[in-house]
Amino acid sequence: LFSIRVSRDAAFQFVPGQFARLGLALDPNQPGTPTEWRAYSMVSHPSDEELEFFSVIVAAGKFSPALYKLQPGEPLWIDKTSFGFLTLERFTDGDDLWLISTGTGLSAYISMLRDPQTWIRFKRVVLVHGVQYANELAYRDQILSLIAEHGPQRLIYLPVTSQEQTLAELSPALQTVTAPARITTLLDQGELQKRAGVALDPARARIMLCGNPVMVTDMRARLGELGFAPGRRGISGNLAVENYW
């Protein structure tokens, strides 16, 4: 796991939750020309002077290892257009905003949590981050700072570890050590709502899913049974999803 921070053209605008297309010149026969492009959500806030992205090295991949090896001063291309619809504009205002992610899918939510509009539009935010091991809980320090700023009753942080016990010390919202689990399992057991202390009420809650496509697909089906659905033309929904690769 790694983060990369780059200069930002003043003309590049985006909404928290959107992503950019990053380009690298990987063809030695075309130096100075980006030949490979990948999508990455902005971790940074739209008011920041720089752009920050969060990634994981895919050992057999073509793009992420090269991105990781970039040195200060080397070029990274960024498409002038921002993309994506995983934004709060998808929802009408509600009481509870659930931000559910796995791995680097957390990226889009950090930008949202730093945005004042999020706290104006919603009374409470539940941030769920699923990883294999606790050392993969990226941006935890920033999240804890946001909890200190907004209060533990308004920002409920639920880290979930699937390959080791989830320790209570990871978040103020956790009361005891819990067994390894996946987010889908916790939802099925009612444990996700129990840990948050917040009911999943379709009339009150708005939910975003971002991360592993399997998690997104499984959670979308389960939440659909509970009354959550994406918006349709002219009708605001209470569920928004994005696969993160």
C-alpha positions in Angstrom: 0.0 0.0 0.0 1.3 3.5 -0.8 0.1 7.1 -1.3 1.4 9.4 -4.0 1.0 13.2 -3.9 1.4 15.3 -7.1 1.1 18.9 -8.2 -2.3 20.0 -9.3 -3.2 22.1 -12.3 -5.5 25.0 -11.1 -8.0 24.2 -13.8 -8.5 20.6 -12.6 -11.7 20.5 -10.6 -13.6 17.6 -9.0 -16.2 16.7 -6.4 -15.4 14.5 -3.4 -15.8 10.9 -4.4 -14.8 11.4 -8.1 -11.7 9.8 -9.7 -9.0 10.9 -12.2 -7.3 9.0 -15.0 -3.6 8.8 -14.3 -1.1 8.1 -17.2 2.4 6.8 -17.3 4.9 6.7 -20.3 5.8 3.0 -20.1 6.7 2.4 -23.8 10.4 3.0 -24.3 9.7 3.6 -27.9 7.4 6.6 -27.0 9.2 8.5 -24.3 7.2 11.4 -23.0 3.9 10.0 -24.2 1.5 8.3 -21.7 0.7 4.8 -23.0 -1.0 3.3 -19.9 -3.9 4.9 -18.0 -5.7 3.8 -14.8 -8.4 5.3 -12.6 -7.7 6.5 -9.1 -10.0 8.4 -6.7 -8.8 11.6 -5.1 -8.0 11.3 -1.5 -7.4 15.0 -1.3 -10.1 17.6 -0.9 -11.1 19.9 -3.8 -9.6 22.9 -1.9 -6.1 21.3 -1.6 -3.3 22.6 -3.8 -2.0 19.1 -4.5 -3.7 15.8 -5.5 -3.2 12.7 -3.5 -4.0 9.1 -4.6 -3.9 5.8 -2.7 -2.9 2.6 -4.3 -1.7 -1.0 -3.8 1.1 -2.7 -5.7 -0.2 -5.5 -7.9 2.9 -7.6 -8.3 2.0 -8.8 -11.8 0.5 -5.5 -12.8 1.9 -3.1 -15.4 0.9 0.2 -13.9 1.0 0.1 -10.1 4.6 -1.1 -9.7 5.7 1.7 -12.1 3.6 4.2 -10.2 5.2 3.1 -6.9 8.7 3.6 -8.4 8.2 7.2 -9.4 10.7 9.6 -8.0 10.2 13.3 -7.1 10.2 15.4 -10.3 9.3 12.6 -12.6 6.1 13.1 -14.7 2.7 11.7 -14.1 -0.1 12.6 -16.5 -3.6 13.4 -15.3 -6.6 13.6 -17.6 -8.2 17.0 -17.5 -11.6 15.6 -16.8 -12.7 14.2 -13.5 -15.0 11.2 -13.5 -17.4 9.2 -11.4 -20.8 9.4 -9.8 -20.0 8.1 -6.3 -20.7 11.5 -4.9 -23.2 12.9 -2.3 -25.0 14.6 -5.2 -26.7 11.2 -5.7 -28.6 11.5 -2.5 -31.2 13.7 -0.9 -30.2 14.7 2.7 -30.6 12.0 5.3 -29.9 11.3 8.9 -27.3 8.6 8.5 -24.6 8.2 5.8 -22.9 4.8 5.6 -19.6 4.7 3.8 -18.7 1.1 3.3 -15.3 0.1 1.7 -12.7 -2.5 1.3 -9.0 -1.9 0.7 -8.1 1.2 -1.4 -11.8 1.8 -1.9 -11.5 4.0 1.2 -9.9 6.7 -1.0 -13.1 8.4 -2.1 -14.5 8.6 1.4 -11.5 10.5 2.9 -12.2 13.4 0.6 -15.9 13.3 1.5 -15.2 13.3 5.3 -13.0 16.4 4.9 -15.8 18.2 3.1 -18.0 20.6 5.3 -21.1 19.8 3.2 -21.0 16.2 4.4 -21.5 17.3 7.9 -24.2 19.8 7.0 -26.2 17.3 5.0 -26.0 14.3 7.4 -26.4 14.0 11.2 -24.2 11.0 11.5 -21.6 9.1 9.3 -20.7 5.5 9.7 -17.4 4.6 8.1 -16.7 0.9 7.5 -13.3 -0.2 6.2 -12.7 -3.9 5.6 -9.1 -5.2 5.3 -7.3 -8.4 5.9 -5.0 -7.2 8.6 -5.0 -4.1 10.9 -1.7 -2.8 9.4 -3.7 -2.2 6.2 -6.0 0.3 7.9 -4.7 3.3 5.9 -5.5 6.9 6.9 -6.5 5.8 10.3 -4.7 8.7 12.0 -6.6 11.1 9.8 -9.9 9.3 10.6 -9.2 9.5 14.3 -8.5 13.2 13.9 -11.8 13.7 12.2 -13.5 11.8 15.1 -11.9 14.2 17.5 -13.1 17.1 15.4 -16.7 16.0 14.9 -17.2 13.8 17.9 -17.5 9.9 18.2 -21.3 10.2 18.0 -21.2 11.8 14.6 -18.4 9.9 13.0 -18.5 6.1 13.8 -15.5 4.3 12.5 -15.8 0.5 12.1 -12.6 -1.2 11.0 -13.1 -4.8 10.0 -10.3 -7.3 9.8 -10.9 -10.6 8.0 -7.7 -12.5 8.8 -7.1 -11.6 12.4 -9.0 -10.4 15.4 -10.3 -6.9 15.3 -8.9 -5.1 18.3 -11.0 -2.6 20.3 -8.1 -0.2 20.4 -8.5 0.4 16.6 -11.5 2.7 17.1 -13.5 4.5 19.8 -16.6 2.7 18.4 -15.3 -0.8 19.2 -15.9 -2.1 22.7 -14.3 -5.6 22.7 -12.0 -7.8 20.7 -13.9 -9.5 17.9 -13.3 -12.5 15.7 -12.1 -12.2 12.1 -15.0 -11.5 9.8 -16.0 -10.1 6.5 -18.3 -7.1 6.1 -21.0 -9.2 4.4 -21.0 -11.7 7.3 -21.4 -8.9 9.8 -24.3 -7.5 7.9 -26.0 -11.0 7.7 -25.5 -11.4 11.5 -26.8 -7.9 12.4 -23.4 -7.3 13.9 -22.6 -4.4 11.6 -25.6 -2.4 12.9 -24.9 -3.5 16.4 -21.3 -2.3 16.4 -22.4 1.0 14.8 -25.3 1.4 17.2 -27.3 2.6 14.2 -30.1 0.8 12.4 -30.0 0.3 8.6 -33.3 2.1 8.0 -33.9 2.8 4.2 -36.0 5.9 5.1 -33.2 7.5 7.1 -29.9 6.0 5.8 -27.9 6.6 2.6 -25.3 4.0 1.7 -22.2 4.0 -0.5 -20.2 0.9 -1.5 -16.7 1.1 -2.9 -14.0 -1.5 -3.2 -13.7 -5.2 -4.1 -16.3 -6.0 -6.9 -17.3 -9.2 -5.0 -18.0 -7.2 -1.8 -19.9 -4.6 -3.8 -22.0 -7.2 -5.6 -22.8 -9.2 -2.5 -23.5 -6.2 -0.3 -25.7 -4.7 -3.0 -27.8 -7.8 -3.1 -28.2 -8.0 0.6 -29.0 -4.3 1.0 -31.5 -4.6 -1.8 -33.4 -7.1 0.4 -33.5 -4.5 3.1 -35.0 -1.8 0.9 -31.9 0.0 -0.5 -31.7 0.7 -4.2 -29.8 3.1 -6.5 -31.7 6.1 -7.9 -33.5 6.0 -11.2 -34.3 8.9 -13.5 -36.2 11.5 -11.5 -36.1 9.4 -8.4 -33.4 9.7 -5.7 -32.0 6.4 -4.4 -30.5 5.5 -1.1 -27.6 3.4 -2.4 -24.6 4.2 -4.6 -21.9 1.8 -5.7 -18.5 1.7 -7.4 -16.2 -1.2 -8.1 -12.6 -0.2 -7.3 -10.9 -2.0 -10.1 
